[in-house]
Amino acid sequence: MKKLPIVHNLREAINEVIKNNKEEGYPPNRFIQAVNVKDEDLLRVCSKMVTSPDSLSALYDAISKHPNLLTIEDFIVVHGEKWGFSSEIIEECKKRVQLFDEIARKKRFSVYAE
């Protein structure tokens, strides 16, 4: 299990997801396109993304092949309330993170190194 990178805002989290995905050999092209917006639009864009069946399907396939992928959902579970995400979005992210960990057959990330 890896330690979740320290971030201070949603934009930093997005940059960490992109960095991790590239390092893991997964090109996050759709994600990069989706988050290529002004910072004030990120909450709306990410909320839409983490409730999209298409993004879930893409991540399911990606994590099957790259089990160490970091997702924006990983960050929203930890920091979502502070960043202004609704409780419904945070709960959806928790479900997705649990699913991603099941796909990877391990807990992928933790706030604390173990």
C-alpha positions in Angstrom: 0.0 0.0 0.0 1.3 3.4 -0.9 0.8 6.6 1.0 -1.6 9.1 -0.5 0.4 12.1 -1.6 0.0 15.3 0.4 -2.0 17.9 -1.4 -3.5 21.2 -0.4 -6.2 21.7 -3.0 -8.1 19.9 -5.8 -5.7 21.2 -8.5 -2.7 19.6 -6.7 -4.7 16.4 -6.3 -5.4 16.4 -10.1 -1.7 16.9 -10.8 -0.8 14.0 -8.5 -3.3 11.7 -10.3 -1.8 12.6 -13.7 1.8 12.2 -12.4 1.0 8.8 -10.9 -1.0 7.5 -13.9 1.9 8.4 -16.2 4.4 6.8 -13.9 2.3 3.6 -13.8 2.2 3.4 -17.6 -1.4 4.5 -18.0 -2.0 7.6 -20.2 -4.7 9.7 -18.5 -5.6 11.5 -21.7 -9.4 11.7 -21.0 -8.8 12.8 -17.5 -6.4 15.5 -18.6 -8.9 16.8 -21.1 -11.7 16.8 -18.6 -9.8 18.8 -16.0 -8.4 21.3 -18.4 -10.7 24.0 -16.9 -10.4 27.0 -14.6 -9.9 26.1 -11.0 -13.4 27.4 -10.1 -14.9 24.8 -12.4 -13.0 21.8 -11.0 -15.6 21.0 -8.3 -18.3 20.7 -10.9 -16.2 18.8 -13.4 -14.9 16.4 -10.9 -18.3 15.8 -9.3 -19.7 14.9 -12.8 -16.7 12.7 -13.5 -17.0 10.6 -10.3 -20.6 9.9 -10.9 -20.2 9.0 -14.6 -20.7 5.3 -15.5 -18.3 5.9 -18.4 -15.5 7.0 -16.1 -16.2 4.0 -13.8 -15.9 1.6 -16.7 -12.7 3.2 -17.9 -11.2 3.1 -14.4 -12.3 -0.5 -13.9 -10.4 -1.5 -17.0 -7.4 0.7 -16.1 -7.0 -0.6 -12.6 -7.3 -4.2 -13.8 -4.2 -3.6 -15.8 -2.5 -1.0 -13.5 -3.4 -1.8 -9.9 -1.4 1.1 -8.4 -3.3 3.8 -10.2 -4.2 6.8 -8.1 -7.6 8.3 -8.8 -9.3 11.6 -8.0 -11.7 9.5 -5.9 -8.9 8.5 -3.6 -8.4 12.2 -2.8 -12.0 13.1 -2.6 -12.7 10.5 0.1 -10.0 12.2 2.3 -10.3 15.8 1.4 -13.7 16.1 -0.3 -15.6 17.9 2.5 -12.8 20.5 2.9 -12.9 21.1 -0.9 -16.7 21.6 -1.0 -17.9 18.2 -2.4 -21.3 17.1 -1.4 -21.8 14.2 1.0 -23.4 12.3 -1.9 -20.3 12.7 -4.0 -18.0 11.7 -1.1 -20.1 8.6 -0.5 -19.9 7.7 -4.2 -16.2 8.1 -4.1 -15.9 5.8 -1.1 -17.8 3.1 -2.9 -15.6 3.6 -6.0 -12.4 3.4 -3.9 -13.6 0.2 -2.3 -14.3 -1.2 -5.7 -11.0 -0.1 -7.1 -9.2 -1.8 -4.1 -11.2 -5.0 -4.8 -10.2 -4.9 -8.5 -6.5 -4.3 -7.5 -6.9 -7.1 -4.8 -5.3 -4.8 -2.2 -5.8 -1.5 -0.5 -4.0 0.8 -2.9 -3.6 4.0 -0.9 -3.7 5.1 2.7 -3.4 8.5 4.3 -0.7 7.0 6.5 2.1 4.8 5.3 1.9 1.3 6.7 
